[in-house]
Amino acid sequence: MEWVVPDWYQRTPKEEVEGRISLFQALLRENGIESALIGDTVNEKVDLFYLSGTMQQAHLNVPAEGSPLLLHSQALTAAVA
């Protein structure tokens, strides 16, 4: 099955998501936190979207240094910006 994105649908720009991750990582470092795991519960869904640009059933691991890791259980094409 191919994921079809309507023309009217606007994705969060990659640069925007990268900037948000960088700011979040700076906060993690300032507070001595090695990593944060953002889930897909009702309370965390907005955070997941803000930091990854996706509303899929997923978890996002954001290390204080390095690349974040999106763990998802649905269509990969929907997660790729």
C-alpha positions in Angstrom: 0.0 0.0 0.0 1.4 3.4 -0.9 0.9 6.4 1.3 -0.8 9.2 -0.6 -0.5 12.7 0.7 -3.1 15.2 -0.5 -1.8 18.4 -2.2 -3.4 20.5 0.5 -1.6 18.7 3.3 1.4 20.7 4.7 4.2 18.8 6.5 6.3 20.3 9.2 9.5 21.4 7.4 12.5 19.3 8.1 14.5 22.4 9.2 11.8 23.3 11.7 11.9 19.8 13.3 15.7 19.8 13.4 15.7 23.2 15.1 13.2 22.0 17.7 15.3 18.9 18.4 18.5 21.0 18.8 16.8 23.3 21.3 15.4 20.3 23.2 18.9 18.6 23.3 20.4 21.8 24.7 17.9 21.7 27.5 18.7 18.1 28.2 22.4 18.9 28.4 21.8 21.9 30.6 19.9 19.7 33.0 22.3 16.8 33.0 19.8 14.4 31.3 21.3 11.8 28.9 18.2 11.0 26.9 14.4 11.6 26.7 11.8 9.1 25.5 8.7 10.7 24.1 5.7 8.3 23.9 2.4 8.3 22.1 0.1 8.6 25.1 -2.6 11.2 25.0 -0.5 13.6 27.1 2.7 13.1 25.0 1.1 13.1 21.5 1.5 16.8 21.1 5.2 16.6 22.2 5.8 13.7 19.8 4.3 15.8 16.9 6.2 18.9 17.9 9.6 17.1 18.0 9.1 14.7 15.1 6.4 16.1 12.8 4.4 12.8 13.0 1.2 11.7 14.8 1.8 8.0 14.2 1.7 5.4 16.9 5.4 5.9 17.8 8.0 6.7 20.4 10.9 9.2 19.9 14.2 8.8 21.7 16.1 12.1 21.9 19.6 11.8 23.2 21.4 14.9 24.6 24.0 14.3 21.9 23.5 12.7 18.5 20.6 11.8 16.3 17.1 11.1 17.6 15.5 7.7 16.9 11.8 7.4 15.9 10.4 4.0 16.8 7.1 3.4 15.0 4.8 0.6 14.2 3.0 1.9 11.1 3.9 3.1 7.6 7.5 4.3 7.3 6.5 6.5 4.4 4.2 8.4 6.7 7.1 9.1 9.1 9.5 10.4 6.5 9.4 14.1 6.0 
